[in-house]
Amino acid sequence: MSDQTELSSPPFDSVSSVHFSPTSPDHLLVSAWDTTVRLYDVVANEQKAKIDHRAAVLTCCFGDATQAYSGGLDNGVRELDLTTENVTCLGQHGNAVSAVNYARDQSSRSFISLCNPCLTLYLIALEVLISGSWDLSLKLWDPRSSTANVSTHVLPERVYHMDLVNSTLVVSMASRLFHIYDIRKMSEPSQTRESSLKFMTRSLACMTDGKGYAIGSVEGRIGVEYFDPSPEVQDQKYAFKCHRQTIEDVDHVWPVNSLAFHPVHNTFASAGSDGTVSIWDHKLKKRLRQYPKYSAPIASVAFSCDGSRLAVGVSYTWDDGEEGAKTAERPAIWIRRTGDEVKPRQL
């Protein structure tokens, strides 16, 4: 049996993001430049929903099993009902919406995870959607309220990427700037940083254990950062070269388009415009595996909530401009079953 499956009915234009459901390893959300957000059942290899937008969709995320959120070039922040395909516009930014994250609190009510029936997950009374935009702002939304926009926070630069672990939000911006927030206190960032990498940030992902995050640049490098500001912890941060190849004595360097941490083992995957996905153990500073090369650049990767699957969004990423688009293949979504290669090596 093949260790990966190509999904039917992929988007017609470049993939912008892929995200598995937080409670089911079978359900995958895909946003794309063809103005759609699609929901797939990856086991049945079936498209369950397709929700059209007015412009390219740059970002999406799950709220719960039946609700999702999206943002894109039409500046709107939308709530998507994945059962009925109904769309609710929560509000607008002043420019494109480049990132959305849904924050779940960890108190009061509970439910059973489909990924692990023995594991009870807890949600907070306060659940909030966070959107970041090229209009130099973050907005917080309560989709259940008649006035959905809870607050707006002005930033020094355009938002490129965001990720969230526990109550810590990391915001990657233009000019290689980073803000780190405690979402329980959004009045000001708890830390402001400049990227440890010399070139533009292309990807961001928070560690599963909540201790830090990884960033990828357009110049084939990954940086590993830690939240604890103490000097002894900051001394542990490092960066390394990746997604590079020497061809006929010429060094070729590709952007690191996407990063994703494994939800169980805290190893991480990196995906690049070279069409490769690698698995890394950031503690041992070792590559654990490089999967066989795909036929086109990889725009986005994501692990399922139980870590048993890796979604790989393969599509043209515009590194070669309009000329490259003329010969680009149709996008593809691959679902790869993971094995021992995602487990940390024992010392």
Number of C-alpha atoms within 10 A of each C-alpha: 4 6 10 15 16 15 19 14 14 21 23 16 20 25 30 25 24 25 23 26 23 19 20 18 23 18 22 25 23 26 30 27 21 18 20 24 31 20 24 22 17 23 12 11 15 14 18 16 18 17 17 15 20 12 17 22 29 24 29 29 28 23 22 15 14 13 15 21 28 27 29 29 20 19 20 23 28 20 24 23 18 23 12 10 16 10 17 13 14 19 15 17 22 13 18 23 29 25 27 27 23 20 22 20 16 16 12 10 11 12 12 13 18 16 18 14 10 9 11 11 15 16 15 14 12 13 17 22 22 26 27 32 28 22 19 18 20 23 20 22 21 17 20 10 10 8 11 16 18 14 13 17 13 11 18 14 18 23 25 21 25 24 21 24 18 15 15 20 22 25 24 29 26 16 14 19 19 23 19 21 20 17 20 10 10 16 12 14 17 15 14 13 11 13 19 17 19 12 15 19 28 23 27 24 24 27 23 20 14 15 13 18 24 23 26 31 25 21 21 22 22 27 19 21 22 19 16 12 10 9 8 9 12 13 11 11 15 16 16 12 13 20 22 18 13 9 8 6 7 8 9 13 19 21 28 32 25 26 26 25 25 23 17 14 14 22 22 26 25 28 30 32 27 22 20 21 25 21 24 23 20 18 12 12 12 12 16 20 15 15 12 10 13 17 14 21 27 32 26 26 27 25 27 24 24 18 20 17 23 23 26 27 30 29 28 24 21 14 14 9 10 10 10 12 13 8 9 18 15 14 21 23 24 20 23 18 16 15 11 9 17 23 18 18 12 5 4
